[in-house]
């Protein structure tokens, strides 16, 4: 049987078939389609030299090791059809006949341009049995062109066959990163494809590789954090991370697309640096939503414990499943300053996490950040001149609306003048241009000013709870709801 590569089409009548089969290119071109590109990366990783040998290897894995458990990717295929259940030789024969026939260019239904990679040539029919989320009739077609099914070239169709070896299983869904950088591609190759191949070689692979993450938002942050730390991207250019969470199973195919925006990725680069990571992880751990009736968060140790037994709850028991307020807020554009403010009130905490968040995510100007920090220092100096009467000066900063906050700042201006200070508390230009610029949300100024004041009080070994009668109100952007475990 003649062996062919993905880049070979029907032989021209002027040319004879090559004497020996060509090998697969080392790096298949990226198409932008996450499913095709993941399958292509699997092919690139497999050690077999010819496409035919790769197809035979994948078929053996799907049939012999996984017992045909591919229903959430290929519905009613030559391997997953209900009539072929527990009939491995028929599954193998049917699958090999189909894909080796496609490899030779047989079975095309037309000629034209591939809907995935735009290559011109023979086109094959993409259906739910060979391409996820392609629908016709009463089933939704999640792909473009508003047409039943999908017309694709044999290169893309064969690459898709290898997709199961390049995804994570998450409950009843599959997870897949869309490769948008060499680092993302390399990480996925190491964490998924090579792990799959290793399990197959050791005889321990029984199906699509399972992930500990059932919550796609948590998985997105996990992959982004792994990416930054694995390739030390702390000072490299920012990048977008996109996670597909999908199923092609039964009558309810579905897909969710979760994006980690560039500003959030930039923020993560800073907080995962060694001097900030410990405090960042403390903040994240404390904001998983667990049942308050069953679990307590030990604020001193930064761990969750069971109320009944007092036993420690391991992070692996909740990080993959429970929602996280910090992650949810960062992905939805809601502020986490209230969360940061609360934690600074309770304990000494690295202020550079708040600074990185304001600069990278909230786009606060450097001059405004520096001005607010300077004002916090001046407010503490005024308190010391008044024999440590901190409460009198600081409590008004704990404002519940913009007017009250502005009035508190103006009273500081007057007291600074009355104290005989040589420098003004704040200039009119600083007040207008930087403290309350147009478009600035007032509570961001209040929250960061409080954070800076809490930092100063902790340095003076003064507990903020003894200075402020009550905590500042959370603005409408802070998630405060709870849920049961």
Helices and strands as residue ranges (DSSP letters): H 34-45, H 51-60, I 61-65, G 82-84, H 88-103, E 110-113, E 120-126, E 150-152, H 154-161, G 163-166, E 168-170, E 173-178, H 182-188, I 189-193, H 194-202, H 216-230, E 241-247, E 254-260, H 262-271, H 274-285, E 295-298, E 303-306, E 312-313, G 315-317, H 325-332, H 337-346, H 352-360, H 366-385, H 390-394, G 395-397, H 402-418, H 428-429, I 430-435, H 442-459, G 464-466
